Amino acid sequence: MISEKNRKIAITGAFSALVVVMYITGLGYIRINPQISYTILQVPVILATILGGFVPGLITGFVFGLTSLIKSAVMPLSMLDPYFLNPLCSIFPRVLIAVVTWLVFTGMKKIPHMPSVISGIVAAVLGSLTNTIMVFAMLCLIYFSEIAPIVQKAIANFPSLENVAYIAILLTFAPAALVEGAISGAVSGAVLTSMGIAAHGKAKLSKETDEE
């Protein structure tokens, strides 16, 4: 029987490696246009947190942030990427994914008769939203005057927003929040559901074996 410590180490290693692979192959990023790209690298962080706990999620989140920082330096996909050389924009929000996911998931598990799948989906969506919101907040707090023209250029089809920089930036990040949140919730729900089915099947098989 694998120990709890070894199980957490395995989960940390597996999901951290998945983040690196998705980063290297580019599968972790969805490029929308030269200015904007979405990410799904928060999914391994969320799953590591739900399946392994706070520390595995924290470490995986740090790895995600580190790849984001490295990507900004060597393989930028969008015009906003250079700003992610600042750890407050690249690493800090990614680590917070694990914090929020863990708090929500463990908190909801304390609710009587609350299915783990529902807890996982809600935690995944809020964890993903944390990433998008905190990236948005850090970029605005530190680089607002620099990124406003870039974002306005990205939504050039909306001239009425030309002089409303905050709204322009918000409308750029809002679709990312919705898409990334939906993907995170769907994947987490599917994983937890499949694990529940597998556990039920294993328990049923064990019961049948004992009866024989």
N, C-alpha and C positions, 0 to 999 in steps of 0.2 A: 504494500500500500504506500503510495507516494505521500510524503509528508506535506503539511500545509506550506511550510517554508519553500520546499522544492517546487511545489505547484505554482506558487507566486513568482518564483524566479523564472520558471518555464514560461508563464504567461507574459511576464515582462520582456523576456528575450524574444518570444515569438512575435508579439505585437510591435515591439521596437524595430525588429528586423523587417516586419511588414511595412512600417512607415518608411524605412530606408529604401526598400525595393520600390515602393510606389513613388517615392521621390526620384530615384535614379531613372526609372522607366517613364516618368511623366504621367503615370496613370492616376496619380493623386491630385492632378490639377485639370480643371476644365477651362480652357481659354475661350472667353467670350469675344473679346476684341483686343487690339493692341494695348488698351488702357486697363482692362479688367480681366481677371481670371478667378474662378471659384476653386475651392479645394474640398476634397473629401478625406483628407488625412486626419480629420478629427475623429473619424469612425474607429480606427484602431485604438485611439486614446480612450474613447468612450467604452469600448468593449473591454479593454484592459482594466479599466476602473470597475466596471460592473462585475466582471468575472474574477478579477484578482484582488480588488480592493484599492484603497487610497494610494499607497506607495507605488504599486505597479502602474497605476494610471498617471501618477505624478511624473515618474521616470519616462514613460512613453510620451507624455505631453512635452517634456523637456526635449526629447529626441525630435519630435515634430517641430518644435520651435527652432532647434538647431539646424534642421534641414531647410527650414524657411529662411533662416539667416544666410546659410551657405548658398541656397538657390539665388538669393538676391545679389550675391557677390559674383557668382560664376555662371548662372543660367537664368537671368531675369526673363520672365514671360510677359510682364506688363510694365507700363510706365510708372506704376506705384511701387514696384519691387525694390528699387534702391532705398526706399524709406524703411524697409524691413531689415536693414543692416543694424538698426537700433534694436537691441534686445527687448526694449519696452514694447516694441511693435511686433517683434517676431517670436520671442520666447514667452514673455509674461502672459499674453492672452492664451497661449496654448497650455500653459501649466494650469491656468484657471479652469480650463475645460474639465480637468480631473477633479478639481475642488468642488465645483458646482454639481457635476454628475454624481460624485460620491455622496454629497450632502443630500441631494434630492432622492437618490436611490435608497440610501439607508433610512432616510426619514419616512419615505412612503412604505417601506417594508414593515414599519412599525404599526401601520394602519391595519386593523383586523380585517382578515379576508381579502386583502389587496393582492391581486395576482402579480407575480414577479414580472410577467411580460408587460403589464401596464406600467409598473414602476420603472422598468427599463426603458420603455418608449418615452415616457415623460422626461426621465433623467437624460436620455440621449438628445431629445429635442432642445431642452434647456441648456445642456452642455454645449451643444453646437451653436445655439444662439449666443451663449456667453462668448464664444470665440469671435463671432462676427461683430458683436456689439463692442467688445473690448478692443478689437483691432480698429474699428471705426473711431472709438473714443480716443485711443492713443494717437492715431494719425491726426485727428482734429486738434487735440491738445498741443501736440508738438510741431506739426507741420501744416497747419491749416492754410496759411497764406501761400504755401507752395503747391499744395495738392488741389486747391479749389479750381485753378485754371485747367488743370489736367482733367478733373472730373467733369467740368463744364464742357470741355471738348469732347469727352466720351458720350455726352448726351446732347450733342449739337442739334439733334432733331427737335429739341424742346427749347426754342429761343426765349420763351417766356420765363425760363428759369435762369437765364443768363446772369442775372444780377442777384440771384438768391443762392448763394454758395452752399449754405448749410443744407437746404432742401435738395440741391443738386447732388451733394455727396450722399445724403440719406437715401435718395432714390437709386443711387448706384449700389449701395450696400444692402438695401432691403430685399431685392431679388435673391442675392447671395444667401441672406439669412433664411429665407423661405426654402430655397432649393437645398441648401446644406442641412437644414433642420429636418426636412422631409426625408432626405436620404439617410441621415443618421438614425431617425426614428424607425424607418422601415427596416434597415439592416439589423439594428439591435433587436427589434421585435421578432424578426425572422430567426435570428440566432438563439434567442431565449426560448422561442417556441419549439425550435428543433431540439434544443437541449432538454426541454420538458418532455417532449415525445420520446426521446431516447432514454431518459431516466425512467419514464413510465414503462417503456418496453422492457428495460433491464430488470425492473422490479417485478414485472409480471412473469418474465422468464425465470427469475430466481425463485419466485413463489411456486411455479409449476414444477421446477426441479426438486424443491423441497417436498412437494406432495408426492412425487414419484418415489 
